[in-house]
Amino acid sequence: GPMVRRLALGALCLGQFMLQLDTTIVNVALPNIAQDLHARTSDLQWVVDGYILALASLLLSTGRIGDRSGHKRVYLTGLGIFGLGSGLCALATSTGELTAFRVIQGIGAAMELPATLALVRGTFPDPRRRGLAIGIWTGSGGLSLVLGPVIGGALIRAFDWRAVFLVNLPVALVAGVLAAVTVREYQSPSPGHLDLPGQVLGATGLGLLAGAAIETGAEGFLHALPVGLFLGGAGALAAFVLVERLRPEPMLPLGYFRDRAYSAANFGGLVMGFVIFSFLFAFPLYFQQVEGESALASGLKFIPLCGAFALIGPVIGRLVHRTGHRVPMTAGLSLIALGAVLLLSVGARTGYGAIGPAFLLVGIGYGLVSTPMANAVLAAVPANRAGMAASTNNTARQIGGVFSVAVIGSLLPTGAGGEDYAGRFVTGLHTGLGLIAGVSVLGAVLALTQIPRRV
C-alpha cells in the first residue's frame, strides 16, 4: 500500500542521503585529521579522493550488476560494505589506512547509488507520483550537501573526527532494515555482460591520473613519480577508449558522444563536480587553518552555497519544460564563474562579508545547472538507455570532483603553521579560483552553443 511505498522511499532516500553526505562531511574534519594523524595536504587529498575515485570508477558497472542480479540485493550489499568501510575509517591510525577504508566506503556507495534510483522508479509505477518521488530522492542528495559541513562540524565539536564516520553505522542499519522489509524487487533480471577489461582500464586510468596530480603538489612537477603516474594513466585511458570501441557491450558507449548536446551536457557534469569539490576541499582548510575558525563555524559558512543549491534545484526542475535546458545551464555556469571571480578578493584576513555573497551566487548557479544538465543528457539518448546516460552523467560529476581535489589541493601549501602559511595558501587559492572561473566559462560557452534551445 501507499504507506509501505512511503517507507520504501524513506529507506532509499536515507541511503542516498548518507552516501552523498560522505562526499562532504569529511571535508570539515580535514584540519582535525591532519593534526591527529600528522598529515600533509597530499595525504588529505587521498582521503577525500579515495572515496570519490571508487565511486567514479565503479558507477557505470554497478548499475549493470543491478540489472542482472536485482537492485534490492545490490542496494543491501552496498549498504553493508559502506557500513563496514565507515566503521573501519573510525578506527584508522594513519592516513594510508584511512584512504584504504575510504575506498571500501566508495565501493559500497557505488553499489547503492544506481540501485536507489532504479528502486525508486520501480516502487512508483504511476508517472506523476514517480516524478514527485524522484524529486524527493534528488532533494535528499541535495540536502546532504547542505547539512554535511554543519553535521560534520557539530560532531567534531561534540566528539572528534572519528564521529564523522561512526554516525554512518546507525543510519546504514536503519536504512538496511527498512529497505529489507519494505522494498520489493520490481524488474526481471536482464542479461547483460559486464565489461571487465573496460572497468579495469577505466579505474586504473582515473586512479593513476588523479595520483599524478596529487603527487605533483607533493613532489613537484618534474619529479619521476608524478611523471610515471601520468604516463601510466594516459596509457590506460587510451587502451580504455580502444577497448570500448571494439566491445559489443561497452561499459561506456562512446557513440553517444558524437551528439554535441550529450557531450556538452556531460562536460557540464565535469564542471559541476570540479566546482563543488574545489569549494568543499579548499574553504574548510581556509576557514580553519588560515582564519582560525572552529569546524562548526566553518561548516555553517557553507549554508549560503549549499542552501541556495538545495532551494533552486527543485524550482528549476518544475520550470525546465518552459525554459528549456540552454538558458538555465548557461546562466548557472556564468554565475559560478562570477562567484569565483568575486572570491579573488579573499586575503589572509578577509571577513565573511566578502565570501558569503559569492558563495550565494555559486550556489544559485549550481542549482540552475543541475536539473537541466541531467535532463539534457537524458533527452539526447533513446529511452531504453536512460540508466546508462544518467550513470554516465553522474560519473562525469564524480570525475570532475576527483580532479578538482587533486588539482586544487596541489596548489595549496602542505602542512599548516609557519609565518608565511596564510600567504602561500591565499596565493594557491587564487590560482584555483581562476581555474574554476575558466572551466565554468568554457562550460557556459559550450552550453550556449551546443545545447538545443527547446526541450
Secondary structure, 3 states (H helix, E strand, C coil): CHHHHHHHHHHHHHHHHHHHHHHHHHHHHHHHHHHHHCCCHHHHHHHHHHHHHHHHHHHHHHHHHHHHHCHHHHHHHHHHHHHHHHHHHHHCCCHHHHHHHHHHHHHHHHHHHHHHHHHHHHHCCCHHHHHHHHHHHHHHHHHHHHHHHHHHHHHHHHCCCCHHHHCHHHHHHHHHHHHHHHCCCCCCCCCCCCCHHHHHHHHHHHHHHHHHHHHHHHHCCCCHHHHHHHHHHHHHHHHHHHHHHHCCCCCCCHHHHHCHHHHHHHHHHHHHHHHHHHHHHHHHHHHHHHCCCCHHHHHHCCHHHHHHHHHHHHHHHHHHHHHCCHHHHHHHHHHHHHHHHHHHHCCCCCCHHHCHHHHHHHHHHHHHHHHHHHHHHHHCCCHHHHHHHHHHHHHHHHHHHHHHHHHHHHHCCCCCCCCCHHHHHHHHHHHHHHHHHHHHHHHHHHHHHHCCCCC
